Amino acid sequence: MALAKESPPASSKNAADAEAAYRAHTRLWLRLLACTSLIEGELRRRFREEYDFTMPRFDVLAQLDREPSGLVLGELPKRLMVSAGNLTPIVDRLVEDGYITRTPSNLDRRVQIVCMTVEGRKTFRRMAKSHGAWLAELLAEFPENRLEGLVGTLDDVKGAVRNALQHRERT
């Protein structure tokens, strides 16, 4: 006579499922962090060595390149997800080096408008081409036919995290 296999109690199964989910979420986070750290570290090194430039300075120029008429200075920290205090020395250095201008708004003198200079735009475009080539080189071994699917999956992850944060803010 065969004995029926006993199922674990529901509470221990739920605990095991929760533990497995916790481990899977942790693995996902660690993989995302490792990929970001590897790529960012190499990009920082190359910007430093080839252009004597930093990633944060490049990121500011990238935002300004999208806005030919300039941006209100207070908008930059929001777009770059950094504090205004962290951004101030970066903006100051870009102004000193002639890559951007900072001028008071005609409507409100307390508001500063930052714009890329012609030299800043030329320099940024040259660095952006290198940036794209560096990424292509770093990701060359990743199958091209899987890129779109991965981007879509990461969009789903981003959406899930945003939803969880919004839910937390509402409660």
C-alpha positions in Angstrom: 0.0 0.0 0.0 1.5 3.4 -1.0 1.5 6.1 1.5 0.1 9.5 0.5 2.7 12.2 0.6 1.9 14.6 3.4 1.8 18.3 2.4 3.6 20.7 4.6 1.3 22.9 6.7 0.1 26.0 4.9 2.0 28.3 7.2 5.4 26.7 6.6 4.7 26.6 2.8 3.8 30.3 2.9 7.0 31.0 4.9 9.0 29.0 2.4 7.4 30.8 -0.5 8.1 34.2 1.2 11.8 33.1 1.8 12.1 32.1 -1.9 10.7 35.4 -3.1 13.0 37.3 -0.7 16.0 35.5 -2.2 14.8 36.1 -5.8 14.3 39.8 -5.1 17.7 40.0 -3.5 19.4 38.2 -6.4 17.7 40.6 -8.8 18.8 43.7 -6.8 22.4 42.4 -6.6 22.5 41.6 -10.4 21.2 45.1 -11.2 23.7 46.7 -8.9 26.6 44.6 -10.2 25.8 45.5 -13.8 25.4 49.2 -13.0 28.6 49.2 -11.0 30.6 47.5 -13.7 29.4 49.7 -16.5 29.5 52.9 -14.5 33.0 52.3 -13.3 34.3 51.7 -16.8 32.5 54.7 -18.2 33.9 56.9 -15.4 37.4 55.7 -16.1 37.1 56.4 -19.8 35.6 59.9 -19.3 38.4 60.7 -16.9 41.2 59.3 -19.1 40.0 60.4 -22.5 38.3 63.7 -21.8 39.4 64.7 -18.2 35.7 64.8 -17.5 33.4 63.3 -14.9 30.2 61.4 -15.4 28.1 63.9 -13.3 29.4 66.8 -15.6 28.5 64.7 -18.6 25.0 64.0 -17.2 24.4 67.7 -16.7 25.4 68.4 -20.3 23.1 65.5 -21.5 20.1 67.1 -19.8 20.9 70.5 -21.3 21.4 69.0 -24.7 17.8 68.0 -24.6 16.7 71.6 -23.9 18.2 74.0 -26.4 16.6 77.0 -24.8 18.0 76.0 -21.4 16.6 74.8 -18.1 15.7 76.4 -14.8 18.6 75.5 -12.5 16.2 74.1 -9.9 15.0 71.5 -12.5 18.4 69.9 -12.9 18.6 68.2 -9.5 15.1 66.7 -10.0 16.1 65.3 -13.4 19.4 64.0 -12.2 18.0 62.7 -8.9 20.7 64.5 -6.8 20.6 67.2 -4.2 21.0 70.9 -5.3 24.0 71.0 -2.9 25.7 68.2 -4.9 24.9 69.9 -8.2 26.2 73.4 -7.4 29.9 72.7 -7.7 29.4 70.7 -10.9 27.5 73.6 -12.5 30.1 76.1 -11.2 32.8 74.1 -12.8 31.0 73.8 -16.1 30.4 77.6 -16.2 34.1 78.2 -15.4 35.2 75.8 -18.2 32.9 77.6 -20.7 30.5 74.6 -21.3 27.4 76.3 -19.9 26.1 79.7 -19.0 24.0 80.6 -15.9 21.9 83.7 -16.1 19.0 85.2 -14.1 15.6 84.8 -15.6 14.0 87.9 -17.2 10.7 87.0 -15.4 12.2 86.4 -11.9 15.7 87.5 -11.1 15.9 84.9 -8.3 15.6 82.1 -10.9 18.7 81.0 -12.7 18.6 79.6 -16.3 21.4 77.3 -17.4 22.2 76.8 -21.1 24.8 74.9 -23.0 27.3 77.0 -24.9 28.3 76.3 -28.5 31.6 74.9 -27.2 29.7 72.8 -24.6 27.4 71.4 -27.2 30.3 70.4 -29.5 32.2 68.8 -26.6 29.1 67.0 -25.4 28.3 65.6 -28.8 31.9 64.3 -29.2 31.7 62.7 -25.8 28.2 61.3 -26.4 29.5 59.5 -29.5 32.3 57.9 -27.5 29.8 57.1 -24.7 27.7 55.2 -27.2 30.7 53.3 -28.6 31.9 52.4 -25.1 28.5 51.0 -24.2 28.3 49.0 -27.5 31.8 47.6 -26.7 30.9 46.7 -23.2 27.7 45.0 -24.2 29.0 43.4 -27.5 28.8 39.9 -26.1 25.2 40.2 -25.0 22.9 38.8 -27.7 21.4 41.6 -29.7 18.2 39.6 -30.2 17.6 39.7 -26.4 18.2 43.4 -25.8 14.6 44.6 -26.5 13.2 41.9 -24.3 15.6 42.8 -21.5 14.8 46.5 -21.8 11.1 45.6 -21.6 11.6 43.5 -18.6 13.6 46.3 -16.9 10.8 48.7 -17.7 8.4 46.3 -15.9 10.7 46.2 -12.9 10.9 50.0 -12.9 7.1 50.3 -13.1 6.7 47.8 -10.2 9.1 49.7 -8.0 7.4 53.1 -8.9 4.0 51.6 -8.1 5.2 50.2 -4.8 6.6 53.6 -3.9 3.4 55.4 -4.8 1.4 52.9 -2.9 3.6 53.5 0.2 3.2 57.3 -0.2 -0.6 56.9 -0.2 -0.7 54.8 2.9 
